[in-house]
């Protein structure tokens, strides 16, 4: 399972505040699960917002942290401590281009199977499929384009086919 996001570090708190990204939404995160890891921690994913409205659109079970509230910042610092029982990830990728290339390389067969199963597109085997990757509400999406049409797919669905 592809885990594309950065591990969240304490230094990011001040950077987010400097960028006026006041709100973080915390949600469960399954992509980082490693069945072979010795110590199992609960994985959480943080998505940052500069307006509360965007943060409120998330799943009803997601928690909103306000970096301007000391109690929320303290809770985040507790979650980030080495003995917390949590691993925290941030819905940010180091390089969108590298992620796009990796998906194109490792999941090109999945993309072709998805297209064959769910569209009427007839793409020759000599044609290369190049995905565009984006993150919305902590979910990874892939957009495929062909002949003036586009298809936006949750990466989870593409990965499973």
N, C-alpha and C positions, 0 to 999 in steps of 0.2 A: 504494500500500500504506500503510495506516494505521500510524503509529509513535506510540503513545500514551505512552511512558515518558519520564521525566526523564533528562537527561544527568547522570551522577554527577559530583559536584564534591568536591574535597578537604575542604571544610568538613563534609561529611556524615559523615566518619569519626568525628570527635569526637562528633557528635550521636548516631550509632549506638551508640557506646560508652556515652554517658550514658544511653541508653534500654535498655542491657543487651542490645542486638542484636549479639552477639559474632561470629556466623558469617555470612559472605557466601558464596553459591554463585555461581560464575562459569560462564557457559555461552555458547555461540555465539549470535548474535542476527542474524537475517536481515532483520527488519522495517525497520531503519534504512538499509539499502543504498540508495545513490543513484547510479544509473548515470551521472549527469551531473556528479558531483563530480570536481573536478580530481585531487585526491589520494585514492586509495582506501585506507582504513584498515580494519582488522579490527574488527568491532563485537562487543562482549561485553555481556551483560546480567548484572547482579548482583541477587540476591534475598537479602533479609536474614532471619535467624532468631535467636530468643533461646534455642533449644534445638538441640543438635546432631542430635537425632533427625529433625527436620524437614529439615535440610540433607542428611542422608544418603539421603533418599527420592528425590532428584533422579536424573537420567540418570547412568549410570556414567561418562560422559565429562566430567561437570561437575567443576569443581575447588572445593574448600572452602577458604576463607580464614578464619583465626581472627584477629580483630582484637586479641586479647591476645598474639599472638606477634609480636615485632618484625620478624622476617623476612617474615612475611605482610603486615604493614602497609607495610613498605618496598617489597615487590613491588607492592602496590596503588598506592602513590605513584608508582612508576616507570611503571605503566600509565597513570596519569593525567597524566603530564608531556606537554607539548605535542608533543614529538618522538618519542613512543613507537611510533607506527604503529598505535595502538588508539584506538577511541572507546568509552567506557564508559557504559552506560545503567543505570538503576536501575529495578526492577520496581515503580515507584510512579508514580501519575498526579497531576498538579497538582490536578485537580478531577474526581472521579468523575461528578458531575452533568453537567459540560460534556462529558465523554467520552460519557456515555450519550446526551445530546442530539445529539451529532455522529453517533454510530452510528445513532440513530433517523432522523436527517435524511438521511444519505448512504447508508445501507444498508437502508432500509425495503423497497425492491424485492427485494433479496437475501433478506431475511427472509421475504417472501411466497413467493418461489420455493422457498426451502428448506422452508417449511411445506407447500406444495403437493406437493413431490416426496417428502418423507420422513414426512409425517403424514397422518392422515385428518381433520384439522381443516378446517372449512369456514368461513373468516372472510370476512365481507362486505367489499367494498371501502370501505365507509363506516366500518369499524372501524379504530381506530388500534392498531398493535402497539407496545408499549413494552418494550424490553429492559431487563434488569438486567445489569450488567457486573461481573465479578470477575476476579481474577488468582490463579492457582494454579500454583505451581512455575515462575513466569516466563511462563506461557501466559495469554493473554487469552481469557476465556470469556464467552458471552452466554447468558442464560437467558430463554426466552420462556414466558409463561403464557397459557393460554386454557381456559376452561370447566373449571377445577379440575385441569387437567393442566399439567405443565411439561416443558420440553425444554431441556437444557443443551448448548450447541454450542461447539466450538472456533471462535474467531473466524476462524482460517485457513480453515476449511471454509465458513463463511458468506461470507467474502470472495470465494471462488473460484466460487460458484454463480451 
